[in-house]
Amino acid sequence: MKVGEELEPLRIEVTRTLIVAGAIASRDYQDVHHDAEAAREKGSPDIFMNILTTNGLVGRYVTDRLGPSTVLRRVAIRLGAPNHPGDTMVLSGTVTALGDDGTAEVAVVGLNGLGRHVTGTVTVTDGHTGATVAGSGPPPAPEGVA
């Protein structure tokens, strides 16, 4: 991994089920995340994804791209255009920094049909070695296993 390296994009189909399940899983019972009529009454064309679901998807994107031993140390995101059912969000990322402390920083953007749904920065380390994710190699074998 090096500064400027781009991660492979991830396309996520935004379904009604994804939005509602994410809201329920994060215990966000705001009606705008599950009740289309209530969302319309509040000025939205339909239900929309909550920030906790987006945060989880950003974390998933980075760990999927960098490997299973990747540990999220910090996720800082800001929402923009809402994710509505029937849209597609495309997450992309670029490595922006490699720290002397073994961290890597990835700038993430999630675009949908309305524009930027999410922008943010994710800081990670390698969970097996504590080192930067790049070049950390396979996880060590458990004690007693060759």
C-alpha positions in Angstrom: 0.0 0.0 0.0 1.2 3.5 -0.8 -0.1 7.0 -0.6 -2.3 7.7 -3.6 -3.3 4.1 -4.1 -6.9 3.7 -5.1 -9.1 0.9 -3.7 -11.4 -1.0 -6.0 -14.9 0.6 -5.9 -17.8 -1.2 -4.4 -21.4 -0.9 -5.8 -24.2 -1.3 -3.3 -27.8 -1.6 -4.4 -29.8 0.5 -2.0 -33.0 -1.5 -1.3 -35.9 -0.8 1.0 -34.8 -3.9 2.9 -31.3 -2.6 3.4 -32.5 0.7 4.7 -35.0 -0.7 7.1 -32.8 -3.5 8.3 -29.9 -1.1 8.9 -32.2 1.2 10.9 -33.5 -1.7 13.0 -30.1 -3.2 13.6 -28.8 0.1 14.9 -32.0 0.7 16.9 -32.8 3.8 15.0 -36.6 3.8 15.0 -37.1 7.2 13.3 -40.1 6.9 11.0 -38.2 8.4 8.0 -36.1 5.2 7.9 -39.0 2.7 7.6 -42.3 4.6 6.9 -42.5 6.0 3.3 -45.7 8.0 4.1 -44.1 9.6 7.2 -41.0 10.4 5.2 -43.0 12.1 2.5 -44.9 14.1 5.1 -41.5 15.4 6.3 -40.5 16.4 2.8 -38.5 13.4 1.6 -39.6 11.5 -1.6 -39.2 8.1 0.3 -37.5 6.5 3.3 -33.7 7.1 3.5 -30.7 5.4 4.9 -29.5 6.4 8.4 -26.0 7.4 9.2 -25.2 4.3 11.3 -25.9 2.1 8.3 -23.8 4.2 6.1 -21.0 4.1 8.7 -21.2 0.3 8.7 -21.0 0.1 4.9 -18.0 2.4 4.9 -16.2 0.2 7.4 -17.2 -2.9 5.5 -15.8 -1.4 2.3 -12.4 -0.6 3.7 -12.0 -3.9 5.6 -13.2 -5.9 2.5 -10.6 -4.1 0.3 -7.7 -4.2 2.8 -8.2 -7.7 4.2 -9.7 -9.6 7.1 -7.0 -8.6 9.6 -7.7 -4.9 9.1 -8.8 -3.2 12.3 -10.9 0.0 12.1 -9.3 2.6 14.5 -11.4 5.6 13.5 -14.2 6.3 11.1 -15.2 9.9 10.5 -18.0 10.5 8.0 -20.3 13.2 6.8 -23.6 12.6 5.0 -24.7 14.5 1.9 -27.4 13.4 -0.6 -29.7 10.8 0.9 -29.7 7.1 -0.1 -33.2 6.2 -1.2 -34.6 2.8 -2.3 -33.8 1.9 -5.9 -30.5 3.9 -6.1 -27.0 2.5 -6.2 -24.2 3.8 -4.0 -20.7 3.4 -5.3 -18.0 3.6 -2.6 -14.4 4.5 -3.6 -11.3 5.1 -1.6 -7.8 6.4 -1.8 -4.9 5.9 0.6 -4.1 9.4 1.9 -1.5 8.7 4.6 0.7 6.1 6.1 1.6 6.8 9.7 4.8 6.0 11.6 2.6 4.4 14.2 1.5 1.7 11.8 -1.8 3.3 10.7 -3.1 3.9 7.3 -5.6 6.6 6.4 -8.1 6.1 3.6 -10.4 8.9 2.2 -13.7 7.4 1.2 -16.5 8.8 -1.0 -19.9 7.2 -1.7 -21.8 8.5 -4.7 -25.4 7.9 -5.6 -27.8 9.2 -8.3 -28.2 12.5 -6.4 -24.5 13.1 -5.7 -22.2 12.5 -2.8 -24.0 10.5 -0.1 -21.0 10.2 2.2 -17.4 11.5 2.5 -15.0 10.6 5.2 -11.8 9.3 6.4 -11.1 5.8 7.8 -7.9 5.1 9.9 -6.9 1.4 10.1 -4.1 -0.9 11.3 -3.4 -4.6 10.8 -4.9 -6.6 13.6 -2.3 -9.3 13.6 0.8 -7.2 13.7 -0.3 -3.7 14.7 1.6 -2.7 11.5 0.3 -0.9 8.5 -2.0 -3.1 6.5 0.3 -3.0 3.5 2.7 -5.9 3.2 1.8 -7.4 6.6 1.5 -10.9 5.0 -0.7 -13.8 6.1 -1.7 -14.0 9.8 0.7 -15.9 12.1 -0.1 -19.5 12.8 -1.6 -20.1 16.3 0.8 -21.4 18.9 1.6 -25.1 18.4 0.7 -25.1 14.7 3.4 -25.1 12.1 
